[in-house]
Amino acid sequence: MDHEEVSSTQAMVLRERRKSLMLRLWIATGICFMALPGTLLGFSNLMAIASHHGLSGLPAAWIQGHGHAQVFGWVGSFILGIGFYSQPAKGRSVVRLPLVCYLLWTAGVGLRWVASIYGWHWRALFPVSAGAELVAVLLFLLAASRHKRPEERAAAGEDGPQTKRQRSPMPVWMVAVLLGTAGLLAMVGFNFVECLHLAYVGASRAFPAGLDQRYLVMMAWGFMTPMVWGFSARWLPAFLAIPQPDMNLMSFALWMDVLGVLCGLAGWTLLATVILATGAVSIGFALHLFEIPHGEAKVVGIHPSFPAFVRVAFLWLSVASLLGIWAAAADQHGGIWGASRHALTVGFVATMIFTIGPRILPHFSGFYNIYSKRLMFYSLLALQTGCLLRVSSEPLAYEGIFSFAWKVLPVSGMLELSGVLLFALNLVLTVVLGRPSFAPTPGSSSVLPAQNQQGSLRGSPVAAERAQSC
Ligand code: HEM
């Protein structure tokens, strides 16, 4: 390999390394929001609800503060971090734009937490934090809009006239991710407008109940659900050895999702839940999740229970949607809505992140594997057991059907908290004690993948994974 090739490879590896470091920052921040204002606050809210036998004694701002920290602070930080990591970037844009976006986003989520929980200068902090989050998402979209698919570059003849060819249709997984991104933009826009409104004329620092219900539909089904569907359609065929998604059925599920969200926003709640349930049940079939795989699942470096937990997560999605129909028809005290929301946020979204995260996050962040397969399994087991107890006991307790269920709720919270902390610990141990896939090249301040220090990226887990996933 001549000198020019070596230095261009080194520059490429350096870029990859910077992107990995930036991703680590997003993930570390997401974990802090998940563990502290997210789960610990959720847990203490649950203890308060269980001891008062109802939601009425708890300030709505605390419940909403917990939801914001989980959805924006944890899920949002992970999505933005992975989104930036997946975008090809040149020169200083590798770090500068993601760093500005990161600072705005983190400051926005952090300020919202302080304002929601402590009420400190909330009239000023609500619009400032929501504005920072909105600008961060707009910057992310700006960066993403510069990135063209290889087919689009070829169609535009940017890779040379000989490569000019017909534009191919966008893969369905990408459509789902774009829908989720549109949901993210709508969610931060909605949040900004309502925070401004509260700051000027609001009597308290919480969204009114009816409006919050619509906002939750957008968060859950407009942002998180299509995003997870998209990444599942992209990664699961390779990871689980199942066929590529059924395009027509997945498009149908996405249409149902969009329609359901629109009906939810319009206030046609029962209709919305029926449509969303149709989409939620269809997606499992569209992804062929319950068919016999054509090969072995790829579980090298992760716990072999991985395929089972992925399938359980999609079962939770159906449970969440069916509980939604029950809630729309019969909920009196928030117990059925709470169970439905929890089945979706913890049973589906958090389980998918706890399952796929250990498979991809170490590689993307520059490590070979997750630190401990056993910790991965125990975190999922604790989360699942807690979620099962919570979802089954919440309607019984809140709706006054069976009072013993109040005693089960704290146990469910403790199990979920343990699951979350084990997941966080595993990622922290991966960064502190894990084997990095980048190592310094002899006689150079630059870095190359540890496995392959001769200047070629081929064979490095980072390169392999990126080639497979981005
Ligand atoms: C893991 C442990 C968790 C615990 C103990 C917990 C606890 C709670 C509690 C007690 C509530 C109040 C309403 C109700 O009783 O249902 C709530 C609401 C909520 N939770 Fe969680 N939660 C957890 C995880 C999550 C996760 C992972 C997410 C999102 C990814 C999430 C998102 C939400 C949202 C959006 C709300 C509604 C907020 C609102 O009304 O605006 N939670 N949670």
Residues whose N, C-alpha, C, O or C-beta is under 5 A from the ligand:
A	BS01	HEM	T39 G42 F43 N45 L46 I63 Q64 G67 Q70 V71 D212 G338 T345 V346 A350 G413 E416 L417
